[in-house]
Amino acid sequence: MPPQKPENLVQKALAAIKSEFVVVRKQNIKTWEAWLLLGVVVGVASGVFFL
């Protein structure tokens, strides 16, 4: 496999980031799901901290 030019590697990396961003951006999170997730994260963090 011949070495690739840095420009090609940069273009491939940017394409991968854009495709990942589109997938993440299209996910709709409801308000109650966000609060639930936040509560679980805070609960686990405080449980680890206080124990």
N, C-alpha and C positions, 0 to 999 in steps of 0.2 A: 504494500500500500504506500503510494508516494506521499510525502509530507504535504499537508494542505497549507494554503496561504492564510495568513492571519485574517484577511478580509472575509474569506469564506467561513472561517470558524466564528467570527463575530456575527455574520449574517445568520448562521445556523443557531447561535445562542439567542439572538434577538427573536428569531422566529419561534423558538421553543418558549421563551418568556411570554411572547404575545399570545401564543395558543393557550398557555396555562392561565394567563390573566383573563382571557375571554371565558374560559370554563368557570373560573372562580366568580367573575363578575356576573354571569348569567344566573347564578344560584340566588334565589330569593329566600331570605331568612325573615320569618315573621317576627313581630315584636316580642311575643311571648316566648318564642324559642330563644331569642337573644337573651332575655332576662333569665330564662331557665339555665342556659349555658353559663351565664355570668354567675348565677347563684351557686351552681355546682362547682365552678372553678374557685370561687371565694370560699365555699364550704370546705373543699378539699385542702386548699392552701391554709386556712385557719386551723383545720384539724391537724395538719402536719406541724404547723407552727406551735400549737399549744400542747401537743403530746410530745 
